[in-house]
Amino acid sequence: MTSDPEESVRLQGFGEMTLRTAIATLMALAPRARSQAAVFRVRDGSRLAAREIADLASDWGMTPMAEVRSPRLVPEPHWSDIVRSMVREAPLPALMVAFLVGVLVARR
């Protein structure tokens, strides 16, 4: 079935838009979200198959965005920063109890 890029479709969770815009939006999503999304034609309510969406995207020169999972991009949590932020927000009695528990544990 040939598809017009200006055909009205409904992208689940995003609303009504043209077919080209819907496919471009899908290609920008993460792989898991892309596989769970659904595109419905407005004229007859039929759902576009994932293979048809992939074929149209490749025909129109749209490539899916890669999911970037580089350990360098995600900062490691530094325990000193975590504890420091917890201490800033803790009430004084809780700090005193924590100090006393620390002293007791250190003596054993």
Buried (B, 14 or more C-beta within 10 A) or exposed (E): EEBEEEBEBBBEEBEEBBBBBBBBBBBEBEEEEBEEBEBBBEEEEEEBEBEBBBEBBEEBEBEBEEEEEEEEEEEEEEEEEEEEEEEEEEEEEEEEEEEEEEEEEEEE
